[in-house]
């Protein structure tokens, strides 16, 4: 079992930056692919970024967001720069056996953290 705790959300102005963190319990963190997803009101959960040994991004965030991980701290980060109002959503981290854009590939989920970008 892996438990994930998301943190770092908040209110930021358009163009600003924010960093999300997700800390995992357990001793096998380094073996998991870690992903970030987001869900805006009335919309389906959307892939943002994922990392195991390499990082992959959705087209909507590529060049603005950076995913990274520190296996010594069991933590994955999402650095979000050049924020846009359409980035407003609840952001979730997830852990799974392999990288992918489909939420169904991930077995464990954080509780989510709200990010709001004001224009």
Buried (B, 14 or more C-beta within 10 A) or exposed (E): EBEBBBBBBEEBEEEEEBEBBBBBEBEEBEEBBBBBBBBEEEEEBBBBBBBBEEBBBBEBBEEBBBBBBEEEEBBBBBBBBEBBEEBBBBBBBBBBEEBBBEBEBBEBBBEBBEBBBEE
